Structures are given as C-alpha cells and as structure tokens.
Amino acid sequence: MSRVEGKEGTSSLSKLEYEILKAVRTSPKTEKKISKQIGVNISVLSPVITNLMLRGYIQSTTKKRIFIRYSEYFSITVEGLAAFEANVFQFHPLTRAISHLKDLLNARILTKEDGWTFVAMGLGLVKITFRLVKTMLEK
C-alpha cells in the first residue's frame, strides 16, 4: 500500500485508509455502508478497518437492532481525526494534479534536451488543468 506522509511527518495514511476515515468522520457507519460509499469490496475493507482500529483511529460500537440482531458501527476517534486532518492536504485533487505535473515535467526535462521540451510541458499543463476542472465539476 502506498503511504502519504502528513504535515508533521508522523502519521501516514494510504488512500483507502483516508477514504474510510472520511466516510466515518460525520457519523458512525457499518462496514456495509462504508463499502457502498467508498466502492470497495467488504473483504478488502475489513483488514484495513481492523488495522485502523489497532492504530487507534477508529472505534467500534455494537448496537442492538431488531430483537436479537446486532450491528457493529465504526466511528472516528480523536487520533483518527488528527491523522485525517494531517493528510487532507495530500489527498486534495489540486495537490495531486500539481504533484503529477511536477513528475511529468521532471521526466520530460531529464529525457529531452531540445526545444520541444517546453511545448511538451505546456501540453502537459493543459492536460492536467483540464483533468482538474473535470474532476472538480464531477463532484
């Protein structure tokens, strides 16, 4: 799993962990609801939630539903909220687009020495800007 360092460099979250914390930030949810919201299979989601629980970012509560049926709800803890806030900047679409552009430009500059480098950089910038506007309009 790829990890992204937070502002302080102490807490790191993968993209999936970040999405789980984002899902349970506002209200407690079951694994099934988290799975539907994120779009990830429960079998993939369960070990990640367990890992977040071991790290102290998520807590589990059991609520009695109908007669003998119990449901397990997951909610974010104070430590989890701090880790989420530390990593918000890293997972913002604009930050990812700028990082992608920087990687693209570095690769272009290192591989090409001719005058077409700046044309390629301009086209890359236009493509990244278009993708950024497209993702912002979709949300």
JOHUPE-V275459 format. One record per pair of residues at least 4 apart in sequence whose ideal C-beta (glycine too) atoms are under 7 Angstrom apart, sorted by the first residue. I is the first residue (numbers start at 1). J is the second residue. Records with the same first field share a line. If there is no record, write none. Layout:
I->J ; J
This chain:
1->14
2->14
3->12 ; 14
4->12 ; 13 ; 87 ; 90
5->9 ; 12
6->10 ; 11 ; 12 ; 83 ; 86 ; 87
7->86 ; 89
8->86
11->83 ; 86
13->17 ; 18 ; 83 ; 87
14->18
15->19 ; 91
16->20 ; 40 ; 48
17->21 ; 48 ; 52
18->22 ; 87 ; 91
19->23 ; 38
20->24 ; 34 ; 38 ; 48 ; 49 ; 52
21->25 ; 57 ; 76 ; 80 ; 84
22->84
23->29 ; 34 ; 37 ; 38
24->28 ; 29 ; 34 ; 58 ; 74 ; 75 ; 76
25->76 ; 84
28->61 ; 73 ; 74 ; 75
29->33 ; 34 ; 73 ; 74
30->71 ; 72 ; 73
31->35 ; 42 ; 45 ; 46 ; 49
32->36 ; 42
33->37
34->38 ; 45 ; 74
35->40 ; 41 ; 42 ; 45
40->44 ; 45
41->45
42->46
45->49
46->50
47->51
48->52
49->53 ; 58 ; 74
50->54
51->55
52->57 ; 58
53->58 ; 60
56->77 ; 79
57->76 ; 77 ; 79 ; 80 ; 83
58->74 ; 75 ; 76 ; 77 ; 80
59->75 ; 77
60->72 ; 74
61->73 ; 75
62->70 ; 72
63->70 ; 71 ; 73
64->70
65->69 ; 70 ; 71
76->80 ; 81
78->82
79->83
80->84
81->85
82->86
83->87
84->88
87->91
88->92
89->95
90->95
92->96
93->97 ; 132 ; 135 ; 136
94->98 ; 132
95->99
96->100
97->101 ; 128 ; 131 ; 132
98->102
99->103
100->104 ; 128
101->105 ; 124 ; 125 ; 128
102->106
103->107
104->108 ; 124
105->109 ; 121 ; 124
106->110
107->111
108->112 ; 117 ; 120 ; 121
109->117
112->116 ; 117 ; 120
116->120
117->121
118->122
119->123
120->124
121->125
122->126
123->127
124->128
125->129
126->130
127->131
128->132
129->133
130->134
131->135
132->136
133->137
134->138
135->139
